Every structure is written in structure tokens, then in C-alpha cells.
Amino acid sequence: MNVGESTVLEKVCRRTAGARHITLIDPAKQSAEVAAERAMVAAECGSSMIFVGGSTDTPDDVVHATCTAIQEALELRMFAASQDPTGEESMWDIPVVLFPGGAHALSPAADAITFMMLMNSTKRAFLVGEQVRGAPYLDRFGVEALPTGYVVCAPGGRVGEVGGAELIQSTDVDLVHAYALCAKMFGFSLLYLEAGSGADAPVHPDLIAKAASVEGLTLLVGGGMRTADDVARAVKAGAQWIVTGTVTEDASSLDELRTRLEALVGACTP
Ligand code: 1GP
């Protein structure tokens, strides 16, 4: 699948040039109402997509409530903008995409899902097991699957532990290159290099650059990015989509969140 064949990816790529920013919202970390408020700030600041997920044990009703609250808030903002001659409707026209920890964390209210293989996992469940469990539900929901190779790099955090990942170290450039080639050969659209949520160091730029040298994949990078400099380094190395979550979760107010996200989104287009 290329970008032109996916309505969700096509929408994101039409919206902005250069690298894009994605705001990750973990439904386990706040109420659905607060999640929707945070997502609206993210959209206002220029995030191109909202990922919903992250934790490994969130029940699907919590995920569904969060997706629904975000979609309703986006629709309301879009309607309000359509009634206002100075309103920017397109600002609110962003996809809500599941970023699941497993087959339990699905919702028909999402526009799409990063349908992931944790490629460097040692556990069958994360290679194909959860995917087999989830596929019939996604088929029934009509949620678009975005085939994603997910590769966990050091330090890896909780996803590295729970996922049983053989972590990619910062010097493993040939290995990350092999994973990127493998993702392309499987026909994945996206390749996601993950350092782990809240990581004390983001994915090393050498790994990003080597993965980016494989054409035909959209390269996502996330984990441990907190500052505009972190984002700029990753973008310079070749990251096309930047995912941040913790900076949103630990902002003390919506104003602080706005300041943070404006800086991170700004750094995506140097
Ligand atoms: C986690 O890559 C994402 O899956 C985001 O990480 O929470 O560190 O921003 P942070």
C-alpha cells in the first residue's frame, strides 16, 4: 500500500509539507474528556494525527470512550469553523488512529490503526498472535489497517520489556537497516523506530539515518523526545513522522501543553 491508496495517510500528507508531528494519547492516563481537550490543543498546534493507545492493559471500553470523545470534539470544532468565515476547517480534519498494545485495545470509533508487527520481539503474541485475534474485529469495524513494522531500540522502556524485544543498540546500524529492508519486503507502509515511552534518550540519529536510507517506507520515530532540539535532530536524520506522548501527559495545564507542542511541531519543519 502506498500513501495514495490510504485515505488516512493521504489526508495527513496533503495537510503539511516536511515532517509531521503525531500526538500520542494514552487512554489509561486521563479521562476521555481531558484526552479530548488535550487532542484539541494538539490539533490547534498543528499535530497531523492523534494516536490513541500505549499501555498494554487498557480495556477496550476505555479506549473506545477516548476515541469517541476526541472524534466528537473534532467534529464540533470543524462545524464551528465551517460557520466562521475566518475558521480553518482543515485544522480539525485529522485522523484518530489506534496505536494498540494488543487486541483488547480496539475501537470502531477510530479512523485507522497502526497494524503492527513488533519485529524484534521474541514473543509470538507480538509478532502475529495479537494481530490474529484483532483482525476479525477490525474487519467488522471497517477500521483501516496501516501495516506497520515496529522496532524497539534501546533503552526500550516498558514496551521493550513487555514485548520481549531484542533491543537495537545505537551502534546496530546494519541490523536496523536489515529490519527496514525486511519491513519493506513484507509490504509494510510504515516503519516505527521506538525508544520507549519516557525514555531517557531518543532513538540514536545514526539508526534513524540508516533506516531512512531504505526507500518506500514512511519512517516514524518516537520515545523520549521532549524538546525542539530532540525533534530537529530526528528530522535531520530522516524521521518523517515524530511521535510524542509524555510531554502531553505531564503538562500541568492546557496552556503549558500549547507552548510545548508549538515548539515540537515547529521543529518538524526546519
Ligand atoms: C511511545 O513513542 C511514543 O510509544 C512516545 O514516547 O512518551 O516518550 O513521548 P514518549
Residues whose N, C-alpha, C, O or C-beta is under 5 A from the ligand:
A	BS01	1GP	G196 S197 G198 A199 G222 G223 G224 M225 V243 T244 G245 T246 V247
